[in-house]
Amino acid sequence: MGLAPTSMMGASGSSLKAMINEPKKTTSRRKPAASTSKASPVYFLSLTVERVLCFKDRQVLDLSDGKGNPAQWTVILGNNGVGKTTLLRCLAGMEFQEEFCYVDDRGESWGTPLIGGDYSDPLSMWHELEVMEKYAAQIDAQVADNALLSSVRMTGNIGKRNQPKFQKDEIKVSVGYEPTLYPLQQLRGLICYGYGATRRMGDASLSESLASESSESLFSDTALLLNAEEWLLQTDYAARSASGTMRDRFNNQLNQIIEVLKRILPEIEDIRIAPADEDRPRPRAEFLTPYG
């Protein structure tokens, strides 16, 4: 999902437990938490900011569809310098990462949002955080846990008595204060992808690109974006080189990548991999549009 001037991510009164805010300490204790690949998806419903740079007074950004469901798209428009990137950085800062997890004696995992932690990458590049600490900036997010975005009408989110099936939770961050711990069982699926106004395409391999932070370019003008063509070409090469079940697996991955790109890229009708020829010594991805 992209964070650009558009946020597709997707918290309110909640079962999440909060600590009492105290001034942030210089040290913290961490234990690695067990990761899971089956985390339920989490989407933003709203973002509230107060004393966050240009947002002096309390401001609420509604990221729902107006009916209490997470919206598939939210377009944020405004002139330069009004705070669009600041809002996107606050959203990206709500992500929980494995290296910021704590495990209690019962083996349950707890974590803090990046913006409420020790400001490791990519937030370490957000120099205005010192100003936000000085003015005790408050950033709150309301999220929907285990919601669906598969239908525009969101019929899959509605249960009996017209009540939503998903759980609403609230994440609160007081910048510069001791971070709040939240149970990761509900929030590990909150994953943020974003890119900033300065967009530079990288030429690194797919594995190197995936190792970078998913929202790094929101915080750094020198960050490089993942090259979608390289992604396609490497997957296509893997499918052609493999055999048996591995070949079927890579072909399935290639088809999934193509379908995802067709859904998120405007006016792309089809994508194919063209082989190398005399004019072009390496394979290339070709995108079919209504104009050719």
C-alpha positions as CSV (number, residue, x, y, z in Angstrom):
1,M,0.0,0.0,0.0
2,G,1.2,3.4,-0.8
3,L,1.3,6.3,1.5
4,A,1.9,9.2,-1.0
5,P,-0.7,12.0,-0.9
6,T,-2.9,9.0,-0.7
7,S,-3.3,6.8,2.4
8,M,-4.7,3.3,2.0
9,M,-4.0,2.2,5.5
10,G,-5.9,1.7,7.9
11,A,-8.1,2.8,15.4
12,S,-11.1,3.7,18.8
13,G,-12.0,2.9,22.3
14,S,-10.0,-0.1,22.9
15,S,-8.9,-3.2,24.6
16,L,-5.3,-2.1,24.3
17,K,-3.5,-1.4,27.5
18,A,-1.5,1.7,28.0
19,M,1.2,2.7,30.4
20,I,1.3,6.0,32.3
21,N,3.2,8.6,30.3
22,E,6.5,9.5,31.9
23,P,9.5,11.3,30.4
24,K,11.4,9.1,28.0
25,K,14.4,7.2,29.5
26,T,17.6,6.8,27.7
27,T,17.7,3.0,28.0
28,S,15.2,0.3,27.4
29,R,15.0,-3.5,27.7
30,R,14.2,-5.6,24.7
31,K,13.7,-9.2,23.9
32,P,13.0,-10.4,20.4
33,A,9.4,-11.4,19.9
34,A,8.4,-14.4,17.8
35,S,7.3,-13.2,14.4
36,T,4.2,-14.5,12.6
37,S,3.3,-14.5,9.0
38,K,-0.4,-14.9,9.8
39,A,-1.0,-11.5,11.3
40,S,-4.5,-10.2,10.6
41,P,-4.6,-7.0,8.5
42,V,-5.0,-3.7,10.4
43,Y,-6.1,-0.5,8.7
44,F,-6.3,3.1,9.8
45,L,-9.6,4.7,10.6
46,S,-8.4,8.1,11.7
47,L,-5.3,10.1,12.8
48,T,-5.3,12.8,15.4
49,V,-2.4,15.2,15.8
50,E,-1.8,18.0,18.3
51,R,1.3,20.2,18.7
52,V,2.9,18.4,15.7
53,L,5.0,21.0,13.9
54,C,2.5,23.1,11.8
55,F,-0.5,21.4,13.4
56,K,-0.6,23.4,16.7
57,D,-4.2,22.8,17.6
58,R,-5.9,19.4,17.6
59,Q,-6.6,18.1,14.1
60,V,-8.4,14.9,13.1
61,L,-7.8,13.2,9.7
62,D,-10.7,10.9,8.9
63,L,-9.5,7.8,7.1
64,S,-12.8,6.0,7.1
65,D,-15.5,5.6,4.4
66,G,-18.0,7.7,6.4
67,K,-19.7,4.5,7.7
68,G,-17.1,3.4,10.2
69,N,-15.2,1.2,7.8
70,P,-11.6,1.8,6.7
71,A,-11.5,3.6,3.4
72,Q,-9.7,2.0,0.5
73,W,-8.4,5.5,-0.6
74,T,-8.0,8.8,1.2
75,V,-6.6,11.7,-0.9
76,I,-4.9,14.5,1.0
77,L,-4.6,17.7,-1.1
78,G,-2.9,20.9,-0.1
79,N,-0.2,23.5,-1.0
80,N,3.5,23.0,-0.3
81,G,4.3,23.3,3.4
82,V,0.8,22.7,4.8
83,G,1.8,19.4,6.4
84,K,0.8,16.6,4.0
85,T,4.2,14.8,4.4
86,T,4.0,15.3,8.2
87,L,0.7,13.5,8.3
88,L,2.1,10.6,6.3
89,R,5.2,10.4,8.5
90,C,2.9,10.2,11.6
91,L,1.0,7.3,10.0
92,A,4.2,5.5,9.1
93,G,5.5,6.1,12.6
94,M,2.6,4.1,14.0
95,E,4.0,0.9,12.5
96,F,5.2,-1.8,14.9
97,Q,8.4,-3.7,14.1
98,E,9.9,-6.9,15.4
99,E,13.0,-5.3,16.8
100,F,10.8,-3.1,19.0
101,C,9.0,-6.0,20.6
102,Y,9.0,-7.0,24.2
103,V,8.1,-10.5,25.5
104,D,6.7,-10.9,29.0
105,D,7.2,-13.9,31.3
106,R,4.1,-15.6,29.8
107,G,5.5,-15.4,26.3
108,E,3.1,-12.7,25.1
109,S,4.5,-10.1,22.7
110,W,4.2,-6.3,23.4
111,G,5.5,-3.5,21.3
112,T,5.6,0.3,20.8
113,P,5.0,2.3,17.6
114,L,8.2,3.4,15.9
115,I,7.4,7.1,16.7
116,G,7.0,6.1,20.4
117,G,10.3,4.2,20.6
118,D,13.9,4.9,20.2
119,Y,13.7,6.5,16.7
120,S,15.6,3.9,14.8
121,D,15.5,3.9,11.0
122,P,13.6,5.4,9.2
123,L,12.5,7.8,11.9
124,S,16.1,8.6,12.9
125,M,16.1,10.8,9.7
126,W,13.2,12.9,10.9
127,H,15.1,15.8,12.4
128,E,12.0,17.7,13.5
129,L,11.3,15.0,16.2
130,E,13.4,17.1,18.6
131,V,11.0,20.0,18.1
132,M,8.0,17.7,18.6
133,E,9.6,16.4,21.9
134,K,10.1,20.0,23.1
135,Y,6.4,20.8,22.6
136,A,5.1,17.3,23.8
137,A,3.5,16.5,20.5
138,Q,0.5,14.1,20.8
139,I,-0.2,11.6,18.0
140,D,-3.2,9.2,18.2
141,A,-4.5,6.7,15.6
142,Q,-7.7,4.7,15.5
143,V,-7.3,1.4,13.7
144,A,-9.5,-1.5,12.6
145,D,-8.1,-5.0,13.4
146,N,-9.0,-7.8,11.0
147,A,-11.1,-5.7,8.7
148,L,-11.6,-6.4,5.0
149,L,-10.9,-4.2,1.9
150,S,-11.9,-6.7,-0.7
151,S,-15.3,-5.0,-1.3
152,V,-16.0,-1.4,-2.0
153,R,-19.2,-1.7,-0.1
154,M,-17.4,-3.5,2.8
155,T,-20.2,-6.0,3.2
156,G,-17.7,-8.5,4.6
157,N,-17.2,-6.2,7.6
158,I,-20.8,-6.1,8.7
159,G,-22.1,-8.7,11.1
160,K,-25.4,-9.2,12.9
161,R,-27.5,-6.1,13.8
162,N,-25.5,-4.2,11.3
163,Q,-22.5,-4.1,13.6
164,P,-18.9,-4.2,12.3
165,K,-17.1,-7.6,12.6
166,F,-13.7,-6.0,13.1
167,Q,-12.3,-4.7,16.4
168,K,-11.5,-1.0,16.8
169,D,-8.4,-0.1,18.8
170,E,-6.6,3.1,19.7
171,I,-2.9,3.8,19.6
172,K,-1.7,6.9,21.6
173,V,1.8,8.4,21.4
174,S,3.2,11.3,23.5
175,V,6.4,12.2,21.7
176,G,9.3,12.3,24.1
177,Y,7.7,10.3,26.9
178,E,8.2,6.8,28.0
179,P,6.5,4.6,25.3
180,T,3.2,2.8,25.7
181,L,3.2,-1.0,25.3
182,Y,0.5,-2.6,23.2
183,P,-0.3,-6.3,22.6
184,L,1.1,-7.3,19.2
185,Q,-1.4,-10.0,18.7
186,Q,-3.9,-7.4,17.4
187,L,-1.4,-4.9,15.9
188,R,1.4,-6.8,14.2
189,G,-0.6,-6.6,10.9
190,L,-0.3,-2.8,10.8
191,I,2.2,-2.4,7.9
192,C,2.9,0.9,6.3
193,Y,4.4,1.6,2.9
194,G,5.0,5.1,1.8
195,Y,7.1,7.4,-0.5
196,G,7.9,11.1,-0.3
197,A,7.8,13.9,-2.8
198,T,11.4,13.2,-4.0
199,R,11.2,9.9,-5.9
200,R,14.3,8.2,-7.3
201,M,14.2,4.8,-8.8
202,G,16.8,2.3,-7.6
203,D,18.5,-0.3,-9.7
204,A,19.3,-2.7,-6.8
205,S,18.3,-6.3,-6.9
206,L,14.9,-7.3,-5.5
207,S,16.4,-8.8,-2.3
208,E,18.4,-5.6,-1.6
209,S,15.3,-3.5,-2.2
210,L,13.1,-5.5,0.1
211,A,15.7,-5.2,2.8
212,S,15.2,-1.4,3.0
213,E,12.6,0.3,5.1
214,S,9.1,0.3,3.6
215,S,8.6,4.1,4.2
216,E,12.2,5.3,4.1
217,S,11.7,7.8,1.2
218,L,9.1,9.7,3.4
219,F,12.0,10.6,5.7
220,S,15.0,10.9,3.3
221,D,15.4,12.5,-0.1
222,T,18.2,10.1,-0.9
223,A,16.1,6.9,-0.5
224,L,15.6,4.9,-3.6
225,L,12.3,3.3,-4.6
226,L,11.9,-0.4,-5.6
227,N,12.2,-0.9,-9.3
228,A,9.0,-2.7,-10.4
229,E,10.6,-3.8,-13.7
230,E,13.5,-5.4,-11.9
231,W,11.0,-7.2,-9.6
232,L,9.2,-8.6,-12.7
233,L,12.4,-9.5,-14.5
234,Q,13.9,-11.4,-11.6
235,T,10.7,-13.3,-10.9
236,D,10.4,-14.2,-14.6
237,Y,14.0,-15.4,-14.7
238,A,13.5,-17.5,-11.6
239,A,10.4,-19.1,-13.2
240,R,12.3,-19.9,-16.4
241,S,15.3,-21.3,-14.6
242,A,13.3,-23.5,-12.2
243,S,11.6,-26.8,-12.8
244,G,8.8,-28.9,-11.4
245,T,6.9,-27.4,-8.5
246,M,9.3,-24.5,-8.0
247,R,8.7,-23.4,-11.6
248,D,4.9,-23.5,-10.9
249,R,5.5,-21.5,-7.7
250,F,7.5,-18.8,-9.4
251,N,5.0,-18.6,-12.3
252,N,2.2,-18.1,-9.8
253,Q,4.2,-15.3,-8.0
254,L,4.9,-13.6,-11.4
255,N,1.2,-13.7,-12.2
256,Q,0.3,-12.3,-8.8
257,I,2.8,-9.4,-9.2
258,I,1.4,-8.6,-12.7
259,E,-2.2,-8.5,-11.3
260,V,-1.2,-6.3,-8.4
261,L,0.6,-3.8,-10.7
262,K,-2.4,-3.8,-13.1
263,R,-4.6,-2.9,-10.1
264,I,-2.5,-0.1,-8.7
265,L,-1.1,1.5,-12.0
266,P,-3.6,3.7,-13.8
267,E,-4.7,2.6,-17.3
268,I,-2.4,-0.5,-17.5
269,E,-4.3,-3.2,-19.3
270,D,-1.6,-5.9,-19.5
271,I,2.1,-6.5,-18.7
272,R,4.4,-8.9,-20.5
273,I,8.1,-9.7,-20.4
274,A,9.8,-9.0,-23.8
275,P,13.0,-11.1,-24.5
276,A,16.3,-9.5,-25.4
277,D,16.9,-8.7,-29.1
278,E,19.5,-7.0,-31.3
279,D,18.2,-3.5,-30.3
280,R,17.9,-4.2,-26.6
281,P,20.5,-6.6,-25.1
282,R,18.4,-7.4,-22.0
283,P,14.8,-8.5,-21.3
284,R,12.4,-5.8,-20.4
285,A,8.9,-5.3,-19.1
286,E,6.3,-3.9,-21.5
287,F,3.1,-2.2,-20.2
288,L,0.0,-2.1,-22.5
289,T,-2.1,1.1,-22.2
290,P,-5.0,2.4,-24.3
291,Y,-2.4,4.5,-26.1
292,G,-0.1,1.6,-27.0
